[in-house]
Amino acid sequence: MARQCMITGVKTAVGNNVAHCNTKVKRTFKVNVRWKRFWFESENRFVRLFVSSRGMRTIDKRGIDVVVDELRAKGEKV
């Protein structure tokens, strides 16, 4: 599975390591994503999502019901 947050859509970025002598070598910036269980009150069950830290903050702010409805509208299986 690709390291991509289900909520924010953020994924691995590409950049450079820059040495003191200004030589550049390609590198990747990986996203901090984890599998996390959230209690989904309206369906009386847990929902498992692959989310980043920012995605967890979004769920805390907007609520799991709104976020899951948007995921289902996008066509993702939750």
C-alpha positions in Angstrom: 0.0 0.0 0.0 1.2 3.5 -0.8 2.1 5.7 2.1 -0.7 8.1 1.6 -3.1 9.6 4.2 -6.7 8.6 3.5 -8.0 11.9 4.8 -5.6 14.6 3.7 -4.1 12.8 0.7 -0.6 13.8 1.6 2.0 11.4 0.2 5.8 10.9 -0.1 7.6 14.0 -1.4 10.9 14.2 -3.2 13.7 16.6 -2.6 17.4 16.9 -2.2 20.0 16.3 0.5 22.3 19.4 0.2 25.9 19.0 1.5 28.0 21.9 2.7 29.8 21.9 -0.6 26.4 22.4 -2.3 26.3 18.9 -3.9 22.7 17.6 -4.2 21.6 14.0 -3.8 17.9 13.0 -4.3 16.0 11.8 -1.2 12.4 11.2 -0.1 10.4 12.8 2.7 8.2 10.0 4.1 4.8 10.8 5.6 4.0 10.0 9.2 1.0 7.7 8.6 -0.3 5.0 10.9 -3.3 2.6 11.0 -5.7 4.0 13.6 -9.0 2.8 14.9 -11.8 5.3 15.5 -15.1 4.6 17.2 -17.9 5.3 14.7 -20.9 6.0 16.9 -23.6 6.0 14.3 -22.8 2.5 13.1 -21.8 1.3 16.5 -18.4 -0.1 15.4 -14.7 0.8 15.0 -13.4 2.2 11.7 -9.8 1.6 10.7 -8.1 4.4 8.8 -4.6 4.9 7.5 -4.1 8.5 8.7 -1.3 11.1 9.3 -0.9 13.3 12.3 -2.7 16.1 10.5 -5.5 13.7 9.5 -6.0 12.8 13.2 -6.3 16.5 14.0 -8.8 16.9 11.2 -10.9 14.1 12.7 -10.8 15.7 16.1 -11.9 19.1 14.7 -14.6 18.0 12.3 -15.8 14.7 13.7 -15.5 11.2 12.5 -19.0 11.2 11.0 -18.3 14.0 8.6 -14.9 12.6 7.6 -16.2 9.1 6.9 -19.1 10.5 4.8 -16.6 12.4 2.7 -14.4 9.3 2.2 -17.5 7.3 1.1 -18.4 10.1 -1.3 -14.9 9.8 -2.9 -15.5 6.1 -3.3 -13.2 4.7 -0.7 -14.3 1.7 1.2 -14.6 2.4 5.0 
